[in-house]
Amino acid sequence: MQHYKDTGNLSTSKRKEMINILVAHMTEQEGRIPLKATREMYALGIITLFPNLKDPEGKTGYEQYYDTQRGTGFIMNRLKTVQRNTNCKMPSQSNEKSCDPRMEEMICLTDQLTADDCQEAISLLKHSTDRDIIFWKMKETFQYRQEIVKDPKSSTSIFHIFPRFRDTKGLIHQDFALMFGLETASRFLEKWNTSFKQNVIKEAKTLNPSAFLLQLLKSAEKNNGDNSNEEWDSDIASLLLLLHLLAPQPSGRKRAAKISVRDAVGRLLKFEKSCRSLEDHLSEVEDRQPYLLATGQTKADALKFYIVVDKNLIPCQASTSLGAFDELFKAHYVFGAQYDPSLSNMFTFIQTTIYKIHPSTSSQSSRTRELRAKLLNSSMEST
């Protein structure tokens, strides 16, 4: 409580200490399988005693400590550890819900072509070089294209049917805006630098330091344009700090080996010097999930950005790293791609907290909810 009074929050180590104390008391009072109402009461008690730990975007605000619908959270994690150590298995959570965070909310479009007309438009798109016609016909075939993307049997053919993605900048933005509206499409670029970046840097400073983390902190705190001897520019460095805060965790019953943050970074973005052929790069990669490819003389001064999906090279409309990352996120929805497991926590945080897409129905880790509560409450205090 003194730590909270001094800092206005709880560090990860203090949060773990608190959960251990509460679960120990809970199991002492009710045994190794406390009542659901008790778990809820303790979770509510946490955000009542420590209001800055409440998740402003959650239904209850304490889902990171105990999610009644999914049976997850820090309290449940600790209970399972206690039960495992005492050879007592928890009953299965058969009613646990799963939710695909990439379920699109299609807006009503009145100018969509019929299937036969779509074939004519697709033929025109393959031969036209007029930018206005390309955007117009891509908009008219949006729903037809989404049907292809949603079908596992045909989704891989999307770049063959609509090759303009590979040479016309801005089409990803248009499709994403047709899904969610212009307001949602603009949120990331409007909010990252003004509401999140500095709080992410501040929170990253509480992590155990490593050479890689310290280098990113140094880069993140520099102004863009002053990138001499930096690994990445300030904006990319701050996003990689978010990846540090939401470090990839092993999941599933088999407990797959934990991937390092540096390896996870390699699944998010790659760099090639301008002198190297991009075709050579594509021939070497095996990644199927979307990632960002930066080109230039140095990472910190990248000149061009591309999104790579299934070995297809899509030029970014943005000339800045932050704008290119915005397009990378949107590409997951436009092409119906799942988040890479090692990046899922970070992308889910950005999806639910910044873009505000399905914040109450998406499956989120307790760490994601906890970090959102810290950053949003910190932003509220600063304003």
C-alpha positions as CSV (number, residue, x, y, z in Angstrom):
1,M,0.0,0.0,0.0
2,Q,2.9,2.3,0.7
3,H,4.4,1.5,-2.7
4,Y,1.0,2.4,-4.4
5,K,0.9,5.6,-2.3
6,D,4.4,6.6,-3.5
7,T,4.1,5.6,-7.2
8,G,0.3,5.7,-7.9
9,N,0.5,2.2,-9.2
10,L,1.9,-1.3,-8.6
11,S,5.0,-2.7,-10.2
12,T,4.9,-6.2,-11.6
13,S,6.8,-7.6,-8.6
14,K,4.4,-5.8,-6.1
15,R,1.4,-7.0,-8.0
16,K,2.7,-10.6,-7.8
17,E,3.3,-10.2,-4.1
18,M,-0.2,-8.9,-3.6
19,I,-1.8,-11.7,-5.5
20,N,0.2,-14.3,-3.6
21,I,-1.0,-12.8,-0.3
22,L,-4.6,-12.7,-1.4
23,V,-4.7,-16.2,-2.8
24,A,-3.0,-17.5,0.4
25,H,-5.7,-15.9,2.5
26,M,-8.4,-17.0,0.1
27,T,-7.4,-20.7,0.2
28,E,-6.8,-20.6,4.0
29,Q,-10.4,-19.5,4.4
30,E,-12.2,-21.7,1.8
31,G,-9.7,-24.4,0.8
32,R,-8.0,-24.9,-2.6
33,I,-11.1,-24.3,-4.7
34,P,-12.6,-21.0,-3.4
35,L,-16.1,-20.0,-4.5
36,K,-16.5,-18.0,-7.7
37,A,-18.2,-15.2,-5.6
38,T,-15.1,-15.0,-3.4
39,R,-12.8,-14.7,-6.4
40,E,-15.0,-11.9,-7.7
41,M,-15.0,-10.2,-4.3
42,Y,-11.3,-10.2,-4.1
43,A,-10.8,-8.8,-7.6
44,L,-13.3,-6.1,-6.9
45,G,-11.5,-5.3,-3.7
46,I,-8.2,-4.8,-5.5
47,I,-9.6,-2.1,-7.8
48,T,-11.5,-0.5,-5.0
49,L,-8.4,-0.3,-2.8
50,F,-6.2,0.6,-5.7
51,P,-8.4,2.6,-8.2
52,N,-5.5,3.2,-10.7
53,L,-5.4,-0.6,-11.3
54,K,-9.0,-0.5,-12.8
55,D,-9.2,-1.2,-16.5
56,P,-11.3,1.7,-18.0
57,E,-12.2,-0.4,-21.0
58,G,-13.3,-3.6,-19.2
59,K,-16.8,-4.5,-18.3
60,T,-16.0,-4.8,-14.6
61,G,-12.6,-3.2,-14.6
62,Y,-11.0,-6.1,-12.8
63,E,-10.9,-8.8,-15.6
64,Q,-7.1,-8.8,-15.4
65,Y,-7.5,-10.2,-11.9
66,Y,-10.5,-12.4,-12.4
67,D,-12.6,-12.7,-15.5
68,T,-15.8,-14.4,-14.5
69,Q,-16.8,-15.4,-18.1
70,R,-13.5,-17.0,-19.1
71,G,-12.2,-18.1,-15.7
72,T,-8.9,-16.4,-16.2
73,G,-6.8,-13.6,-14.6
74,F,-3.9,-13.3,-12.2
75,I,-6.0,-14.7,-9.3
76,M,-6.8,-17.8,-11.3
77,N,-3.2,-18.2,-12.5
78,R,-2.0,-18.2,-8.9
79,L,-4.8,-20.6,-7.8
80,K,-3.9,-23.1,-10.5
81,T,-0.2,-22.9,-9.4
82,V,-1.2,-23.6,-5.8
83,Q,-3.5,-26.4,-6.8
84,R,-0.9,-27.9,-9.1
85,N,1.7,-27.8,-6.3
86,T,-0.7,-29.6,-4.0
87,N,-1.7,-32.2,-6.6
88,C,-5.2,-30.9,-6.8
89,K,-6.6,-30.3,-10.3
90,M,-9.2,-27.6,-11.0
91,P,-12.4,-28.6,-12.7
92,S,-12.3,-27.9,-16.4
93,Q,-13.6,-24.5,-17.6
94,S,-16.0,-26.1,-20.1
95,N,-17.9,-22.8,-20.5
96,E,-14.9,-20.8,-21.4
97,K,-15.6,-18.6,-24.4
98,S,-13.3,-18.1,-27.3
99,C,-13.6,-15.1,-29.5
100,D,-11.8,-14.2,-32.7
101,P,-10.7,-10.6,-32.3
102,R,-10.5,-10.2,-36.0
103,M,-14.3,-10.7,-36.6
104,E,-15.2,-7.8,-38.9
105,E,-18.0,-5.4,-38.3
106,M,-19.1,-4.8,-41.9
107,I,-20.6,-1.4,-42.5
108,C,-23.6,-1.1,-44.9
109,L,-22.4,-0.5,-48.4
110,T,-25.0,0.4,-51.0
111,D,-22.8,0.5,-54.1
112,Q,-21.5,-3.1,-54.1
113,L,-21.5,-5.1,-57.4
114,T,-23.2,-8.4,-58.0
115,A,-21.1,-11.5,-58.5
116,D,-21.3,-11.2,-62.3
117,D,-20.5,-7.5,-62.3
118,C,-17.6,-8.2,-60.0
119,Q,-15.9,-10.4,-62.6
120,E,-16.1,-7.6,-65.1
121,A,-14.6,-5.2,-62.6
122,I,-11.8,-7.6,-61.7
123,S,-10.9,-7.9,-65.3
124,L,-10.8,-4.1,-65.6
125,L,-8.7,-3.8,-62.4
126,K,-6.1,-6.2,-63.8
127,H,-5.4,-4.0,-66.8
128,S,-6.2,-0.4,-65.6
129,T,-3.5,2.0,-64.5
130,D,-5.8,4.8,-63.7
131,R,-5.6,5.4,-59.9
132,D,-9.2,6.8,-59.6
133,I,-10.7,3.8,-61.4
134,I,-8.7,1.4,-59.3
135,F,-9.9,2.8,-56.0
136,W,-13.5,3.0,-57.3
137,K,-13.6,-0.6,-58.6
138,M,-11.8,-1.9,-55.4
139,K,-14.5,-0.2,-53.3
140,E,-17.3,-1.7,-55.4
141,T,-15.8,-5.2,-55.0
142,F,-15.1,-4.9,-51.3
143,Q,-17.8,-7.3,-50.0
144,Y,-16.9,-9.8,-52.8
145,R,-13.3,-9.6,-51.7
146,Q,-14.1,-10.1,-48.1
147,E,-16.0,-13.3,-48.9
148,I,-12.8,-14.6,-50.6
149,V,-10.7,-13.6,-47.6
150,K,-13.0,-15.4,-45.2
151,D,-12.9,-18.7,-47.2
152,P,-9.8,-20.7,-46.2
153,K,-9.8,-22.5,-49.5
154,S,-9.6,-19.3,-51.6
155,S,-8.0,-16.7,-49.3
156,T,-4.5,-17.4,-50.6
157,S,-5.6,-16.4,-54.1
158,I,-6.5,-12.8,-53.1
159,F,-3.4,-11.3,-54.6
160,H,-3.9,-13.2,-57.8
161,I,-7.5,-12.0,-58.1
162,F,-6.7,-8.4,-56.9
163,P,-3.1,-7.8,-57.9
164,R,-3.4,-4.0,-57.5
165,F,-2.6,-4.4,-53.8
166,R,1.0,-5.1,-55.0
167,D,1.4,-1.8,-56.9
168,T,-1.2,0.7,-55.7
169,K,-0.6,2.4,-52.4
170,G,-3.6,3.2,-50.1
171,L,-5.9,0.3,-50.8
172,I,-5.3,-1.2,-47.4
173,H,-6.5,2.0,-45.8
174,Q,-9.6,2.1,-48.0
175,D,-10.7,-1.5,-47.2
176,F,-10.0,-1.0,-43.4
177,A,-12.1,2.2,-43.4
178,L,-14.9,0.4,-45.2
179,M,-14.9,-2.2,-42.4
180,F,-14.7,0.1,-39.4
181,G,-15.2,3.7,-40.5
182,L,-12.8,6.6,-40.9
183,E,-12.8,7.5,-37.2
184,T,-11.5,4.1,-36.2
185,A,-9.1,4.0,-39.0
186,S,-7.4,7.2,-37.9
187,R,-7.2,6.5,-34.1
188,F,-3.7,5.0,-34.0
189,L,-1.9,7.8,-35.7
190,E,-3.9,10.4,-33.7
191,K,-3.3,8.8,-30.3
192,W,0.1,7.0,-30.2
193,N,2.4,10.0,-29.8
194,T,-0.1,12.1,-27.8
195,S,-1.5,9.5,-25.4
196,F,0.6,6.4,-25.3
197,K,4.2,6.8,-26.3
198,Q,5.6,8.6,-23.3
199,N,3.7,6.3,-20.9
200,V,5.0,3.2,-22.6
201,I,8.6,4.6,-22.3
202,K,8.0,5.4,-18.6
203,E,6.6,1.9,-17.9
204,A,9.4,0.2,-19.8
205,K,11.9,1.8,-17.5
206,T,10.5,-0.4,-14.7
207,L,11.6,-3.6,-16.5
208,N,14.7,-5.5,-15.7
209,P,17.3,-3.8,-17.9
210,S,19.0,-5.7,-20.8
211,A,21.4,-4.3,-23.4
212,F,18.6,-4.5,-26.0
213,L,16.1,-2.8,-23.8
214,L,18.5,0.0,-22.9
215,Q,19.2,0.6,-26.5
216,L,15.5,0.9,-27.4
217,L,14.9,3.3,-24.5
218,K,17.8,5.5,-25.7
219,S,16.3,5.4,-29.3
220,A,12.7,6.0,-28.1
221,E,13.7,9.1,-26.1
222,K,15.4,10.8,-29.1
223,N,13.5,13.1,-31.4
224,N,12.8,11.7,-34.8
225,G,15.4,13.1,-37.2
226,D,18.2,12.7,-34.7
227,N,18.9,9.1,-35.3
228,S,22.7,8.9,-35.5
229,N,24.0,5.5,-34.3
230,E,20.5,4.4,-33.3
231,E,19.1,0.9,-34.1
232,W,15.6,2.2,-34.9
233,D,13.9,5.6,-35.0
234,S,12.0,6.9,-31.9
235,D,8.5,5.7,-33.0
236,I,9.6,2.1,-33.9
237,A,11.7,1.9,-30.7
238,S,8.6,2.9,-28.6
239,L,6.5,0.2,-30.3
240,L,9.2,-2.3,-29.6
241,L,9.2,-1.2,-25.9
242,L,5.4,-2.1,-25.9
243,L,6.4,-5.5,-27.2
244,H,8.8,-5.8,-24.3
245,L,6.0,-4.9,-21.8
246,L,3.8,-7.5,-23.4
247,A,6.5,-10.0,-23.9
248,P,5.4,-13.2,-25.7
249,Q,4.5,-16.0,-23.3
250,P,4.2,-19.7,-23.8
251,S,0.6,-20.8,-24.1
252,G,-1.4,-24.0,-24.3
253,R,-1.2,-27.2,-22.3
254,K,2.1,-28.3,-23.9
255,R,3.8,-25.1,-22.8
256,A,5.8,-24.3,-25.9
257,A,9.2,-22.9,-25.5
258,K,9.2,-19.1,-24.7
259,I,10.4,-17.0,-27.6
260,S,12.8,-14.1,-26.8
261,V,11.7,-10.5,-27.3
262,R,14.5,-10.1,-29.9
263,D,13.2,-13.1,-31.9
264,A,9.7,-11.7,-31.7
265,V,10.9,-8.4,-33.1
266,G,12.2,-10.3,-36.1
267,R,8.6,-11.5,-36.7
268,L,7.3,-8.0,-36.6
269,L,9.7,-6.1,-38.8
270,K,12.8,-6.7,-40.9
271,F,15.4,-4.5,-42.6
272,E,17.2,-4.6,-45.9
273,K,19.7,-2.2,-47.2
274,S,18.5,-0.3,-50.3
275,C,21.2,-2.0,-52.5
276,R,19.7,-5.5,-52.0
277,S,17.1,-7.0,-54.3
278,L,13.7,-7.3,-52.6
279,E,13.1,-10.4,-54.7
280,D,16.1,-12.0,-53.0
281,H,14.5,-11.2,-49.7
282,L,11.2,-12.7,-50.6
283,S,12.9,-15.9,-51.8
284,E,14.5,-16.4,-48.5
285,V,11.6,-15.8,-46.0
286,E,9.2,-18.4,-44.8
287,D,6.9,-16.2,-42.8
288,R,3.3,-16.4,-43.7
289,Q,2.0,-13.8,-41.3
290,P,2.2,-10.1,-42.2
291,Y,5.3,-8.2,-41.2
292,L,6.9,-4.9,-42.0
293,L,9.9,-4.6,-44.2
294,A,12.0,-1.4,-44.0
295,T,14.6,-0.4,-46.6
296,G,17.3,2.2,-46.5
297,Q,20.9,2.8,-45.5
298,T,20.2,2.3,-41.8
299,K,17.3,1.0,-39.7
300,A,16.9,4.4,-38.0
301,D,16.7,6.2,-41.4
302,A,14.6,3.8,-43.4
303,L,13.3,5.4,-46.6
304,K,10.6,2.9,-47.8
305,F,8.3,0.5,-46.1
306,Y,6.5,-2.6,-47.4
307,I,4.1,-5.2,-45.9
308,V,5.0,-8.8,-46.7
309,V,2.1,-11.2,-46.7
310,D,2.5,-14.8,-48.0
311,K,5.6,-13.6,-49.9
312,N,3.7,-10.8,-51.5
313,L,5.2,-7.4,-51.3
314,I,2.8,-4.5,-50.7
315,P,4.2,-0.9,-50.8
316,C,3.1,1.2,-47.9
317,Q,1.5,4.6,-48.6
318,A,3.1,6.0,-45.5
319,S,6.6,7.4,-45.6
320,T,7.0,7.3,-41.8
321,S,7.6,4.2,-39.6
322,L,4.5,4.9,-37.5
323,G,2.3,5.2,-40.5
324,A,3.8,2.0,-41.9
325,F,3.0,0.2,-38.7
326,D,-0.6,1.5,-38.9
327,E,-0.9,-0.2,-42.3
328,L,0.7,-3.4,-41.0
329,F,-2.0,-3.7,-38.3
330,K,-4.8,-3.0,-40.8
331,A,-3.4,-5.6,-43.2
332,H,-4.4,-8.3,-40.7
333,Y,-8.0,-7.4,-41.2
334,V,-7.9,-6.6,-44.9
335,F,-6.4,-10.0,-45.7
336,G,-8.0,-12.0,-42.9
337,A,-4.7,-12.9,-41.2
338,Q,-4.2,-14.1,-37.7
339,Y,-1.8,-12.3,-35.4
340,D,1.5,-14.1,-35.0
341,P,1.3,-15.9,-31.6
342,S,4.5,-14.1,-30.4
343,L,3.0,-10.7,-31.2
344,S,-0.6,-11.5,-30.2
345,N,-0.5,-9.6,-26.9
346,M,0.9,-6.5,-28.4
347,F,-1.5,-6.5,-31.4
348,T,-4.5,-7.3,-29.2
349,F,-3.5,-4.4,-26.9
350,I,-3.4,-2.0,-29.9
351,Q,-6.6,-3.4,-31.3
352,T,-8.7,-3.1,-28.1
353,T,-7.1,-0.1,-26.4
354,I,-6.1,2.3,-29.3
355,Y,-8.3,1.3,-32.2
356,K,-11.1,0.2,-29.8
357,I,-12.1,-2.7,-32.0
358,H,-14.1,-5.4,-30.0
359,P,-12.6,-4.3,-26.6
360,S,-15.2,-6.2,-24.6
361,T,-15.4,-9.4,-26.6
362,S,-11.8,-10.1,-27.6
363,S,-9.8,-12.7,-25.7
364,Q,-7.1,-10.8,-23.8
365,S,-4.3,-11.8,-21.5
366,S,-4.3,-10.6,-17.9
367,R,-1.1,-8.8,-18.6
368,T,-2.7,-6.9,-21.5
369,R,-5.6,-5.8,-19.3
370,E,-3.2,-4.8,-16.5
371,L,-1.0,-2.7,-18.8
372,R,-4.0,-1.0,-20.3
373,A,-5.2,0.0,-16.9
374,K,-1.8,1.5,-16.0
375,L,-1.4,3.4,-19.2
376,L,-4.9,4.8,-19.5
377,N,-5.1,5.8,-15.8
378,S,-1.7,7.4,-16.2
379,S,-2.9,9.4,-19.2
380,M,-6.0,10.5,-17.2
381,E,-3.8,11.7,-14.4
382,S,-1.5,13.7,-16.7
383,T,-4.5,15.5,-18.2
